[in-house]
Amino acid sequence: MTAEELRTIIEKYRQREYVDDLDYIENHLGGVESILDKLDLDPTAGASANSLGAREAAFGTNFKPPPQRTGFCVLLYQALDDFMLKLLIVCAILQIVIDMSFADAHDLAHAWIEGFGILVAVAIVSLVTAWSDHSKEEQFLKQQSLAESTKTVVVLRDNKEATIHKNNIKVGDKIKIKNGMNIPVDGIILESVGVLSDEAAMTGESDHLNKETV
């Protein structure tokens, strides 16, 4: 079993016109039992803890890197990327050039002040905006990190249930689905009774879809 074959199952499900995904599982992969056998998965005992390293090496991980914080300089540049501020900067420079060019000798020492004052105002506005965005992003990332730390699932490994973070799920893990949970992986249902799934975010279908074993 290869990662490409697993991805093909999901893509055929997402783009299915009838039962393309089921046909692929039955005709190309030999059915669910064949998939479990190729993944070295015991449906009653779950995956072996000793096989986790090999599974990660073969299929990769479910780890999702946390979002990176935007640098202050980037936020400052974005704040300056405003039409009105750009216009003020150009006007300030022009005013400094014109005032310095046409000022009398005794006025040269302070002819630049008015234009420079506009530049200072632009700098203050940009810095305050960037600092505000920087603080908001920091709070948002803290809340997101806190929410992310609570995203756990129950898996069956070596015939024992274990609660793990979703980042530690491996290909072949048997996950226990609970009512209302956000399923963090694509997979095949092995056992179910009255399972309904909301796939609006993935397929656009607003109605809950009934899920049964293959």
JOJO-V792388 format. One record per helix or strand of 2 or more residues. SS is the DSSP state (helix for helix, strand for strand). FROM is the first residue (numbers start at 1). LEN is the number of residues. If there is no record, write none. Layout:
ss:from:len
SS:FROM:LEN
SS:FROM:LEN
This chain:
ss:from:len
helix:3:12
helix:20:9
helix:32:7
strand:46:2
helix:49:11
helix:72:9
helix:83:20
helix:105:3
helix:113:37
strand:152:6
strand:160:6
helix:166:3
strand:174:3
strand:195:3
helix:200:4
strand:209:3
